[in-house]
Amino acid sequence: MFVIVFRYRAPLESIDALRDAHYANPHGVFATGLARLAGPLEPRTGGLVIAEGDRSAVESALASDPFITAGVATAEILQFNPTWPPKDPPSTPATSVAPAAAAISPYGLHPRPSN
């Protein structure tokens, strides 16, 4: 799987003018079925696509994207190996941490120390 990060290089008016063409591009990630999830970043400085398929197909789709061909955005392709949710969940439920007893850090969910 791939994470595609678009970074806008032009004013939003230029991006918005190409948005329909970006989604409708017959050779792009949407029309070819590569995209699984997509949406703008907040704040609106770019966009993100989760794609599944062959790297060469993703690269080819991006090469024809109107955002890229018009030079209003760049795209970075990051390949990753999904491990969550597990393909084969354990037969016994894992112990979970109750929300009130957990803290979220930039590194994930960690139990809070007890007092």
N, C-alpha and C positions, 0 to 999 in steps of 0.2 A: 504494500500500500504506500501511498505517497501523500504528503502534505505539500500543497502548492501555495506559496505565499506571494501574493501580488503586492507590490509597493507602488503607489501612485507617484508619478513624476510630473503631473500636470494638474491644473486646477480642476476641482470637482465638476465644473461645467463641461470640460472636455471629456471627463470620465463618463458623466451622465449622457452625453451625446452619443457615446459608443456602447452604452450598456446593453441595449437591445441586440446589437450586432454581436456583442460578446457572448450573450446567451444563445443566440440563434445560429452562430457560426457552424455550418454543416460539418466541419472537420474538427471542431473544438471538443473540449472535455465533456460538455453537456450533451451534444447531439450524438456523440460516439458512445455514450453510456459509461464513460470512465468516472464521472463525478458521482460521489455518494452523498456528500454534504457540501454546502457552499454558503458563503455569506460575507458581508462586509466586516472589516475590523471596526472596533470602537476605540478611540475616535476613528473617523472614516479616512484613514491614511492608506488603505489597501483592502485586500480581500483574501479569503482563505478558501481553499478547496481541498477536501479529502477525496482522493482518487484511488481507484483500484484498477489494475491492469498492468500491461507491459511498460517498462520505462520508455522504450522507444516510441510507443503509442502516445504516452503522456507528453514526451518531448515534441513529437510531431504535432499534436493537438495545440500545444502552447505556441509553436512556431507560426501557426495560422491564426492565433487569437488577435482580434482587432485591437485590444489594448496594447499588445506587444508590437504588432506590425505598424501601428500609428505612433509608437514610441511614448505613449502616455503612462506606461507602467513597465516595471520589470517583474520577472517571475523567478522565484527560487523553488527548486524541487528538492524536497527532503524525503528520502525513503525511510520507512520504518516497518518494524515487524510487530504487528499487534499481539499483545499477550493478555489483554483484558477486553472483554470478558474471556475467561478461559474457554478453550474449545471443548475440553472435557472437564466439566465441573466436578469437584470431589463428591463422593457418594454421601459423605456426612457434612452437614453444614459447618462452616468455619465459625469460630468465635468472632463476634462483631463487637465493636466499641460503640456504646450508646452515644448519640450526638451530644448530650450534655457533658459527657466525660471525654470529649475529644477536641482537639484543636487542629485547625488546618494551617499548615505552613506552606511555603513555596515548594517544599519537598514532599507534600502529601499529607495524609491524615495520621496524626500521632496522638497517643493517649496523653492526657494531661496528668502531671504528677499528682498523687493524692496527698492531701494535707494532713 
